[in-house]
Amino acid sequence: MKDFTNKHIVVTGGVKGIGRATLDVFIREEGNVSVLDIDREGEKLEKESGGKVKFYACDVADYSSVQTSIAHAIEHFGDIDVLVNNAGVNRYASVTETTEEEWDFVMNVNLKSAFMAARFAIPSMQKKGNGVVVNVSSVQAFVSQSQVAAYTTSKTALLGLTRSIAVDYGPQIRCVAVCPGTINTPMLQSAIQESPDPDEVFKECEDMHLVKKVGDPAEVGEFIAYLSSAKASFITGQSFRIDGGLGVTIGGSKRD
């Protein structure tokens, strides 16, 4: 038995990285996936999916774009069973270096999009009598590196949104947050390519984690699918780190 046979899953930012890996898991489990993304590569995904994927060219930071896309998704695949709020961006800067435009951009894509998608998906879930919302946050909701003021703020706020949805819409609807550590995504690769020595930066990323590697998007996708399934029916309102032990130790020298 497949856990998501003929169920309707909506994934924001589902064309690349964690979103794409999550989509792949749901397709393997025979779900129907609506992808909301600005990346036109989603059109290719749709064509190659055999009818299991429907792509919507959606600016997830725009209210009307999200509203229209979700309405069309419901028309196509029916009421929604799972919403994965995965879309995310980063801008590297401290508070004093971040422009108002950069701050608003990160907040709108990372946080406001999750609010809007949930706003339009939850009534559909209520019609079915159940549903799951998964917010993709970050380990940086708990520990933070430098120069990510807007990003870490947006990802921390997602934890509050997660609790609020769980409280307001339970028991019908569960809501959880997944908080990845460093994952080998196009976003990571783009960031490290700005360094004079990308290989050195990637090695530093590996060494930050107790498991001495960065995560694979598929690992996060599998975890999201588990939390979305009936196997996790007793889990709601919680935030889960899938971070290779990042931030567990404060370091220091060993003593005999």
Secondary structure, 3 states (H helix, E strand, C coil): CCCCCCCEEEEECCCCHHHHHHHHHHHHCCCEEEEEECCCHHHHHHHHCCCCEEEEECCCCCHHHHHHHHHHHHHHHCCCCEEEECCCCCCCECCCCCCHHHHHHHHHHHHHHHHHHHHHHHHHHHHHCCEEEEEECCHHHCCCCCCEHHHHHHHHHHHHHHHHHHHHHCCCEEEEEEEECCECCHHHHHHHCCCCCHHHHHHHHHHHCCCCCCECHHHHHHHHHHHHCHHHCCCCCCEEEECCCCCCCCCCCCCC
